[in-house]
Amino acid sequence: MSMNGKELAEQVAKLSPKEREAFIAELLTHEDIAEELGDILLVSERRDEPSIPFAEVVDRLKRDKRV
């Protein structure tokens, strides 16, 4: 049986703190999953930051000689 993200979150929320900690520890042993979780957390943290137009990013990179 496959679960979507919402269903998985609901199941994890029902776990005791100790079970939740063990579940997260197991997830983090899988490098690809740990990387994805890190990306999700980063996006979540930056959600309310103002966006920067792509052309401006390119200009900054060129100015800083990163491209």
N, C-alpha and C positions, 0 to 999 in steps of 0.2 A: 504494500500500500504506500502510495506516494502522498506527501503533504505539501501544501503550498507554504509560503513563508509565514502567513498569518496563523495557520493551524499549528505550525511548529512552535511559534512564539507562545501560543496559548498553552501548548503542552509543556513547554519549558517553564512557563510561569507557575504551573501547578506543582513543580518539583520542590522539594525541600531545599533550603539553602545549600546543604551539603551535597545533595544530588545535582543541583544546578552547577555547583563548583566543579564536580566531577565531569559533568557533561561538557562544560566549557573547556576544561583541561584536555579532555579527549579530542574535542574539535581542534584545539590548537596544536595537537600532535600531527595534524595533516597540513603540511606546508601550504598547499594550494587553498585550502579553506581558510587558514589563518590569514593569508594574504588578502583574500576577498573580504574577510571581516574587517581587516585594517582599512581597506579602501572604503568600505561602507561607513565606518566610524569617521573617517576623514571627511567624506562628503557630508555626513550629518553635522559635523562640527562647523563646516564652512557654508552651510546652507543659506545663511542670512547675509553672507558677505556680498558686497556689490560685484557685479560682473565687469570684466574689462573687455572691450572690443578686441577681436583677434588681431586686427591691424596694429593696434597699440602694443599688444604683447610682442608682436614681431619687431616693431620699432625699438622697443626696450631691449630685446635680445640682441639686435644688431648694434645698438648703442653700447651695450655692455660687452660686445664682441663675444657673444655666446653662440652665434650662428655663423 
